[in-house]
Amino acid sequence: MQTHVLDYLIQAAAKAPEKMAYSNGKEQLTFKEVYDQSRSVGTFLHGNGIYKEPVIIFMEKHPKTIAAFYGVIAGGNYYIPIDVEMPQNRIGLILENVKSKVMICNDDTIEHAKDFSFDGQIVNYDEICHTDIDEDILNKIYERAIDTDPIYIVFTSGSTGIPKGVTACHRSVIDYVEHLSEALGFDENTVFGSQAPLYVDACLKELYPTLKFCGTTYLIPKELFMFPIKLVEFLNEHKVNTICWVVSALTMISAFGTFKTVTPKYLRLVAFVSEVFPIKEFNKWREAAPDATFVNLYGPTEGTGVCCYYIVDREFAPGDVIPAGRPFKNTDIILLNDKNELAGQGEGGEICIRGTSLSLGYYNAPEKTKEVFVQNPLNSFYPELIYRTGDMGRWNERGELEFISRKDYQIKHMGHRIELGEIEMNVNLLNEVKMTGCIYDRVKNKIVLYYVGETDEKNLVAALKEKLPRYMIPNRIIRLEQIPLTLNGKIDRVALKEMYENSR
């Protein structure tokens, strides 16, 4: 039974040593190069007394960054990725939380790292990746490892403004990779186009399956997502056939007419995650990539990646919601109502996850962990943790999970309980609207709608009156050039609230 994630790398380096593993379109690493460099990094860390420790990796999106991840694991440690695009204050909070003894940088970040309040050792990847490998030491570290040892910490945004460090282990990542790969049908011919930053767990969908199947991953430069035509041309140039992207990245391409100029030629799998995919934009993608399989993915970072999937097998009309589907093997989804009982058929309930894929919890935050990693209220006989996602869902008549909204997106307005996501969905149905985000001013009891599009407020209100009851019509509508997004590509509703408060 596999108990160590680096088994994937060991097998890939033996099977296809000279095949390209990771590339950014300009620079690349083969499986053998990734293997060798990771073992050099692991040896360096051990030689400096770093074992079972958090290691900060401060590098840009590059193949060498991935090798650094594996090097930290090879040395028996766990990595914490940060990036220059993160706010300085956020980085400071992360560094204060983990108190790492070492930070791995490269030529582009090492000078910037000196601006941090960091008391540990700062080293250059391009120097330590040539360390003479100590096979004996690395083998002993490997043999001592167990599957509940942590391998990474990624920080998500906390509701209080304090980032939370989700800690994953060998066991949860292996469980995720195995079942994701089986469900989505990855193989040795898979060529991933990776959209996600390397400091979020979304990149797992490409990193480890690439090793498992000896596939290839192209790390798409972030700046290309500002130029949709060039982005699709990049996919075609490198014959990318598999993408697993956040919905906002996909809609940015389709909503701005990119497919009138260029379409993706090689896509055979399009997976999407993080937000509800507006049907009008989804249908544009299906038309542009008619031979591709489309898969909706759902799941939180705390569940190690995603936990549910739905392979689109039917047509959806405007106003429909694409299901989250069913859980991966070895994962169970429980919907709990307000009484901590199972929600009935068609009844909304909080989505809760149980199974091996659950992460270890939040790093250095036991009280936060206890709030959401809780005893299964349906089981009083033995310890069994579930993760309460804070998402609301229901089972439809086909037995598929449907995402409703975040619990904190539910509001009480004019005596009615309202899902802000339902307002967004109806706005997104309008042809003149490209993207939207909705917030609620609880002080003045106002629904505030932000949107990107070619219509004005008056026409938008008139259109919504034909779709929504009076009490759901936004009290204030604001047009933007672009909707702010979080670091991992979701609509940044915190930024929208700050924008609104600053404009009052």
C-alpha positions in Angstrom: 0.0 0.0 0.0 1.3 3.4 -0.9 2.1 5.7 2.0 4.4 8.4 0.6 3.6 10.9 -2.1 7.2 10.8 -3.4 6.6 7.2 -4.6 5.0 8.9 -7.6 8.2 10.8 -8.4 10.4 7.8 -7.8 8.4 5.7 -10.2 8.2 8.5 -12.8 12.0 9.1 -12.8 12.6 5.4 -13.3 10.0 5.0 -16.1 10.4 8.2 -18.1 13.6 10.0 -16.9 14.1 12.2 -20.0 10.4 13.1 -20.6 9.4 16.7 -19.8 7.5 16.9 -16.6 6.9 20.6 -15.9 7.4 23.7 -18.2 6.3 27.3 -18.2 6.6 27.4 -22.0 10.2 28.7 -21.9 12.0 26.6 -19.2 11.4 23.0 -18.3 12.4 20.1 -16.1 12.4 16.4 -16.9 11.3 13.8 -14.4 15.0 12.9 -13.7 15.9 16.6 -13.2 13.0 17.0 -10.8 14.0 13.9 -8.9 17.7 14.8 -8.7 17.1 18.4 -7.7 14.5 17.5 -5.1 17.0 15.0 -3.5 19.7 17.7 -3.4 17.3 20.1 -1.6 16.3 17.3 0.8 20.0 16.6 1.5 20.7 20.3 2.1 17.9 20.7 4.6 19.0 17.6 6.5 22.6 18.8 6.6 21.3 22.1 8.2 19.3 20.4 10.9 15.9 20.9 9.3 13.8 17.9 9.9 10.0 17.6 10.5 9.9 21.4 10.2 7.9 23.9 8.2 9.9 25.3 5.2 8.9 28.5 3.5 9.2 28.4 -0.3 9.2 31.9 -1.8 9.6 31.5 -5.5 7.6 32.5 -8.6 5.5 30.1 -10.6 8.2 27.9 -12.2 9.1 24.2 -12.6 11.9 24.7 -10.1 9.3 25.7 -7.5 7.7 22.3 -7.8 11.0 20.6 -7.5 11.5 22.6 -4.3 8.2 21.3 -2.9 9.3 17.7 -3.5 12.7 18.5 -2.0 11.2 19.7 1.2 9.2 16.5 1.5 12.3 14.4 0.6 14.0 16.0 3.6 11.1 14.9 5.9 9.6 18.4 6.1 6.5 20.2 4.9 6.4 23.2 2.6 4.6 26.5 2.9 4.5 28.4 -0.5 4.3 32.2 -0.6 4.4 34.5 -3.6 5.3 38.1 -4.4 1.7 38.8 -5.4 0.6 38.2 -1.9 0.0 41.3 0.2 3.0 42.0 2.5 0.7 41.9 5.6 -0.6 38.5 4.7 2.9 37.1 4.3 3.9 38.6 7.6 1.0 36.8 9.3 2.0 33.5 7.7 5.6 33.8 8.7 4.6 34.7 12.3 2.3 31.6 12.4 4.7 29.0 11.1 8.0 30.4 12.5 10.1 28.5 9.9 13.8 28.3 10.3 14.5 28.5 6.6 13.2 30.2 3.5 14.0 28.9 0.0 14.1 31.7 -2.6 15.6 32.2 -6.1 17.4 35.1 -7.8 14.1 36.9 -8.5 12.8 36.8 -4.9 15.8 36.6 -2.6 16.3 40.4 -2.3 12.6 40.9 -1.7 12.7 38.3 1.1 15.1 40.6 3.0 12.2 43.0 3.5 10.3 40.5 5.6 10.6 40.2 9.3 12.2 36.8 9.1 14.8 35.5 11.6 15.6 32.2 9.8 18.1 31.3 7.1 17.4 32.5 3.6 18.9 30.3 0.9 18.9 30.4 -2.9 17.3 27.4 -4.7 19.7 27.6 -7.6 22.6 27.0 -5.2 21.2 24.3 -2.9 19.7 22.2 -5.8 23.2 21.2 -6.7 24.0 19.8 -3.2 25.7 16.4 -3.3 23.0 13.9 -2.7 23.2 11.7 0.5 21.2 8.7 -0.6 21.7 6.9 2.8 20.2 9.8 4.8 17.3 10.4 2.4 16.5 6.7 2.4 16.4 6.7 6.2 14.1 9.7 6.2 11.8 8.0 3.7 11.7 4.8 5.7 10.8 6.7 8.9 7.9 8.5 7.3 4.3 7.6 7.9 1.3 8.5 6.0 -0.1 11.0 8.5 3.1 13.1 8.4 2.3 16.6 7.0 3.7 17.6 3.5 2.3 21.1 3.0 0.5 24.0 4.5 -1.5 26.3 2.3 -3.2 29.4 3.8 -6.8 30.3 3.1 -8.5 33.6 3.9 -10.0 33.6 7.4 -13.3 35.5 8.1 -11.4 37.5 10.8 -8.7 38.6 8.3 -6.2 36.1 9.8 -5.2 33.5 7.2 -5.7 29.9 8.2 -3.0 27.3 7.4 -4.6 24.1 6.1 -2.3 21.2 6.8 -2.4 18.1 4.5 -0.5 14.8 4.9 0.7 12.0 2.6 -2.5 10.0 3.3 -5.0 12.7 2.3 -3.1 13.7 -0.8 -2.7 10.2 -2.0 -6.4 9.4 -1.5 -7.3 12.6 -3.4 -4.9 12.0 -6.3 -5.9 8.4 -6.8 -9.6 9.0 -6.8 -9.5 12.2 -8.8 -7.3 10.5 -11.5 -9.7 7.6 -11.7 -12.8 9.8 -12.0 -11.3 12.1 -14.6 -9.4 9.6 -16.6 -5.9 11.0 -16.6 -3.2 9.0 -18.4 0.4 9.3 -19.8 -0.9 11.4 -22.7 -2.4 14.0 -20.4 -1.0 17.5 -21.0 -2.2 19.8 -18.3 -2.5 23.6 -18.6 -2.2 24.8 -15.0 -4.0 28.0 -14.1 -3.8 27.9 -10.3 -1.0 29.7 -8.4 1.4 27.3 -6.7 0.5 28.6 -3.3 -3.0 27.2 -3.3 -4.1 23.6 -3.2 -5.8 23.8 -6.6 -2.4 23.0 -8.2 -2.5 19.5 -6.7 -4.8 18.5 -9.6 -1.9 18.8 -12.0 1.3 18.3 -9.9 0.9 14.8 -8.6 -1.1 13.2 -11.4 1.7 14.4 -13.7 4.0 12.2 -11.7 1.6 9.3 -11.4 1.1 9.0 -15.1 4.3 10.5 -16.5 2.2 13.2 -18.1 3.2 16.8 -18.6 2.1 20.1 -17.0 2.5 23.6 -18.5 2.5 26.3 -15.8 0.6 29.0 -17.7 2.1 32.5 -17.0 -0.3 34.6 -15.0 0.0 37.5 -17.4 -1.6 35.5 -20.2 -4.9 35.5 -18.3 -5.1 39.3 -19.1 -5.0 38.5 -22.8 -7.5 35.8 -23.6 -6.6 35.3 -27.2 -2.9 34.8 -26.4 -3.9 32.4 -23.6 -5.9 30.2 -26.0 -3.0 30.4 -28.5 -0.7 29.2 -25.7 -3.0 26.2 -25.1 -2.9 25.4 -28.8 0.9 25.9 -29.2 1.6 23.4 -26.5 -1.2 21.0 -27.3 -2.8 21.3 -23.9 -5.6 18.8 -23.7 -6.7 19.1 -20.0 -7.5 22.1 -17.9 -8.8 22.3 -14.4 -9.6 26.0 -13.8 -11.6 28.3 -11.6 -14.8 29.4 -13.3 -13.7 33.1 -13.4 -10.7 32.2 -15.6 -13.0 30.3 -18.0 -15.7 33.0 -18.2 -13.0 35.7 -18.7 -12.2 33.9 -22.0 -15.7 33.2 -23.2 -17.4 36.4 -22.1 -15.1 38.7 -24.0 -15.6 37.1 -27.4 -12.3 35.2 -27.6 -13.8 32.3 -29.4 -14.7 34.5 -32.4 -10.9 34.7 -33.0 -9.5 31.5 -31.7 -10.7 28.3 -30.2 -8.9 25.6 -28.2 -8.0 22.8 -30.7 -6.8 20.0 -28.4 -8.9 20.1 -25.3 -10.4 16.7 -24.3 -11.2 17.6 -20.6 -12.4 20.9 -19.1 -12.9 20.7 -15.4 -14.1 23.8 -13.5 -14.3 24.6 -9.8 -14.8 27.3 -7.2 -17.9 29.2 -8.4 -21.2 28.5 -10.1 -20.6 28.4 -13.9 -23.1 30.7 -15.7 -24.9 28.5 -18.2 -24.6 31.0 -21.0 -20.8 31.0 -20.6 -20.7 27.3 -20.1 -22.5 26.7 -23.4 -20.0 28.9 -25.2 -17.2 26.6 -24.0 -19.1 23.5 -25.1 -19.6 25.0 -28.5 -15.9 26.0 -28.7 -14.6 22.6 -27.5 -17.2 20.1 -28.8 -15.0 17.1 -28.3 -14.2 17.8 -24.7 -15.6 16.2 -21.6 -16.8 18.8 -19.1 -16.6 18.1 -15.4 -17.8 20.2 -12.5 -15.6 19.9 -9.3 -16.5 20.9 -5.8 -14.6 20.8 -2.6 -12.8 22.9 0.0 -9.1 23.2 0.8 -9.8 21.6 4.2 -10.9 18.4 2.3 -7.6 18.3 0.4 -8.5 19.6 -3.0 -12.0 18.7 -4.3 -14.3 16.0 -3.0 -17.2 15.8 -5.5 -17.4 15.7 -9.3 -20.1 15.7 -12.0 -19.4 14.7 -15.6 -21.8 16.8 -17.6 -24.1 14.3 -19.4 -27.0 16.5 -20.4 -28.1 19.9 -21.6 -28.7 22.8 -19.2 -31.0 25.7 -19.8 -30.4 29.3 -18.7 -31.2 29.4 -15.0 -30.2 25.8 -14.3 -27.4 25.0 -11.9 -24.8 22.4 -12.9 -24.7 19.8 -10.1 -21.6 19.2 -7.9 -22.5 15.5 -8.5 -21.3 12.8 -6.2 -18.3 12.3 -3.9 -15.1 10.5 -5.0 -14.6 7.0 -3.8 -13.7 6.8 -0.1 -15.4 10.1 0.6 -18.9 10.7 2.0 -21.0 13.8 1.9 -23.5 14.4 4.7 -26.0 17.2 4.6 -27.0 18.4 8.1 -29.9 20.6 8.9 -30.1 23.2 11.8 -30.8 20.3 14.2 -27.7 18.4 13.2 -29.9 15.8 11.6 -29.8 14.5 8.0 -31.5 16.9 5.6 -34.4 15.3 3.8 -34.6 14.9 0.0 -34.5 18.3 -1.7 -34.0 20.0 1.7 -31.1 22.3 2.1 -28.4 21.4 4.6 -24.8 22.2 5.4 -22.3 20.2 3.3 -20.1 18.1 5.6 -17.3 15.8 4.5 -16.0 12.6 6.1 -13.2 10.3 4.9 -9.5 9.9 4.4 -9.2 13.0 2.3 -9.8 15.3 5.2 -6.7 17.4 6.0 -5.1 17.5 9.5 -6.7 20.8 10.3 -5.3 24.3 10.8 -1.7 24.8 11.6 -1.0 26.3 15.0 -4.7 27.0 15.5 -6.3 24.3 17.6 -9.4 26.3 18.5 -10.1 27.2 14.9 -9.7 23.6 14.0 -12.2 22.4 16.7 -14.8 24.8 15.3 -15.1 23.0 12.0 -13.4 19.6 12.3 -16.0 18.1 14.7 -17.3 14.8 15.9 -19.9 13.4 13.5 -23.2 14.2 15.2 -24.8 11.1 13.6 -22.2 8.8 15.3 -22.1 8.7 19.1 -20.2 5.4 19.3 -16.6 6.1 18.4 -14.5 9.2 17.4 -15.1 10.2 13.8 -14.3 13.7 12.5 -16.2 15.4 9.8 -15.5 18.8 8.3 -18.3 21.4 8.3 -17.7 23.3 5.1 -20.1 26.3 5.7 -21.6 25.6 2.3 -25.3 24.8 1.8 -26.4 22.1 -0.6 -29.2 19.6 -1.4 -29.7 16.3 -3.2 -31.7 16.7 -6.4 -34.1 14.1 -7.8 -31.3 12.4 -9.6 -29.3 11.9 -6.4 -26.8 14.6 -7.3 -25.4 17.1 -4.9 -26.4 20.7 -5.8 -24.5 23.6 -4.3 -26.9 26.3 -3.0 -24.6 28.9 -1.5 -22.4 29.8 1.4 -24.1 29.9 4.7 -22.9 33.4 5.2 -24.4 34.4 1.7 -27.8 33.8 3.2 -29.5 37.1 4.3 -32.8 38.1 5.8 -34.1 41.1 3.8 -37.6 42.7 3.9 -38.8 39.7 5.9 -37.6 37.1 3.3 -34.7 34.7 3.4 -32.6 35.3 0.3 -29.6 33.6 -1.3 -27.3 36.2 -2.8 -26.1 33.5 -5.2 -29.6 33.3 -6.7 -29.4 37.0 -7.5 -26.0 36.6 -9.1 -27.2 33.6 -11.1 -30.1 35.6 -12.6 -27.9 38.6 -13.4 -25.4 36.3 -15.1 -28.2 35.1 -17.4 -28.3 38.5 -19.1 -26.4 38.7 -22.3 -25.0 42.1 -21.6 -23.5 41.0 -18.3 -20.1 39.3 -18.2 -19.5 38.9 -14.4 -21.2 39.8 -11.2 -20.8 39.8 -7.4 -23.4 40.6 -4.8 -23.0 41.7 -1.1 -25.3 42.9 1.6 -25.1 46.0 3.7 -26.4 44.7 7.1 -26.3 48.2 8.6 -28.6 49.9 6.0 -30.3 46.6 4.9 -29.3 47.0 1.3 -28.5 44.5 -1.4 -25.6 45.8 -3.4 -24.8 44.4 -6.8 -21.5 44.9 -8.7 -21.2 43.8 -12.3 -19.1 44.0 -15.4 -21.0 44.4 -18.6 -22.3 46.6 -21.4 -25.7 47.6 -20.0 -26.5 50.5 -17.6 -28.2 50.4 -14.2 -31.6 51.3 -15.4 -31.8 48.6 -18.1 -30.3 46.1 -15.6 -33.0 46.8 -13.1 -35.7 46.5 -15.7 -34.4 43.1 -16.8 -34.2 41.9 -13.2 -37.8 42.9 -12.5 -38.8 40.3 -15.0 -36.8 37.6 -13.3 -36.9 38.3 -9.5 -39.5 39.2 -6.9 -39.4 42.8 -5.7 -37.7 42.0 -2.4 -34.7 40.5 -4.3 -34.0 43.4 -6.6 -30.7 45.0 -5.6 -31.0 48.4 -3.8 -27.8 49.6 -5.4 -26.1 48.6 -8.6 -22.6 49.5 -9.5 -20.8 48.9 -12.8 -17.1 48.0 -12.7 -14.4 47.5 -15.3 -13.5 44.3 -13.6 -14.6 42.3 -10.6 -11.8 41.8 -7.9 -10.7 38.2 -7.5 -9.1 36.4 -4.6 -5.5 35.0 -4.9 -7.0 31.7 -6.1 -9.3 33.2 -8.7 -12.7 33.4 -6.8 -14.8 36.5 -6.7 -13.4 38.6 -3.8 -16.5 39.6 -1.9 -14.4 40.9 1.0 -12.8 43.4 -1.5 -16.3 44.3 -2.8 -17.5 45.0 0.8 -14.4 47.2 1.4 -15.0 49.0 -1.9 -18.6 49.6 -0.9 -17.8 50.8 2.6 -15.2 53.2 1.2 -17.7 54.7 -1.2 -20.4 55.4 1.3 
